[in-house]
């Protein structure tokens, strides 16, 4: 069985968030279970690839909106990441640095829609040229969600009309909404145009869900929320209900070859659940580098500075929390909306009055090394997400003995089990209501436990002993693929 994943990110080649982590790991674990898996993605101008590992497999031309575009398809050798990656190079839309946003402005590329459309057309052209012959396409997010419509509706692709199609929704907030006129220009006529539309606009995610053979999302909890809660489904709840018969939640995993405190080359010192003093060395080294006191509790936030990550709650909560807890330090690592950068800067300035300014470190950058070092050094990871499809940060945190304090939504509810001091079970702290008060109560509970070292170590070990490896989830995907692929091609 040959599976081709179609996605905009794949770590470490190009990563903005969890989507990149998933594509960097899942195909490797599928291959290990005997399911040939490869990734098809754009070759961005700043992609982390070694040109020496690439082979040119095909080149050709594509007509798009009245223009002829030249493309090349490169294959990164399978030994580099554990699976082959096909990088689609097309200079007009992809030679520049940046995945979704222009790094110079921090804003979405003005031709973002064209980038997604042309990428999908690129894949279709490659299929038609018979360069790649998958038994199933696994499409990720709205960036690839129009492919099912073209394959099923355009007579030009009738040879692929029965190719099984799986769409994974990594985040329902991002839907790919465009003026309807674009579909008239680049699309194909369909019997029920309203299935492609939401509020009169072309909606790529909705279309993908309706046309794909199966829909998955990245945790069972989020799958339920999408069908039950308007605020989670970002307007598409009815569509999620409509596809419920072919939809399931499969929890993301983590790649222990990248995320393991015993072997992580980015750490100051390795450690395990049995040698937690090594974690202390990481804390000392990192606190020294950041000018913080290593003998005091260290709370971190890592993630995209976006509304869905609850940055407004983070700011409001920290404003109350830091002055009241003169011994706690907080590090925020993230990039995102300029208004959130500004809100955090303003918070820091306000803290001057409380002598707390030096205990809040802000790093507005994407820094993978620092992220690894923070997971290793910190005591508590704060994750006040408003919406969280799966969340990987809390899984990394637990693996590194850092205790998560999370808003109980989506994958966070599925993966962080509340600490019970009586039975000494559980892996973290959850808060139910999305308010500063609830968040601070959970943080205070965590700090109280932190001050009881024996209990805290037990809590850390509980988290470190969980198995979040991709193996289990890969098996669930394989069962899904098998249910869709005709027996003759398995
Ligand atoms: P999402 O996919 O919604 O962004 P996840 O929790 O699933 O959230 O995944 C986030 C991933 O991105 C994690 O690997 C996290 O460590 C990483 N990450 C996010 N922001 C940064 C940053 N500024 N620097 C380094 N890594 C980051």
Boltz pocket constraint, residues with backbone or C-beta under 6 A from the ligand:
constraints:
  - pocket:
      binder: B
      contacts: [[A, 16], [A, 17], [A, 18], [A, 19], [A, 21], [A, 302], [A, 303], [A, 304], [A, 333], [A, 334], [A, 335], [A, 363], [A, 365], [A, 366], [A, 367], [A, 368], [A, 371], [A, 390], [A, 391], [A, 392], [A, 393], [A, 394]]
      max_distance: 6.0
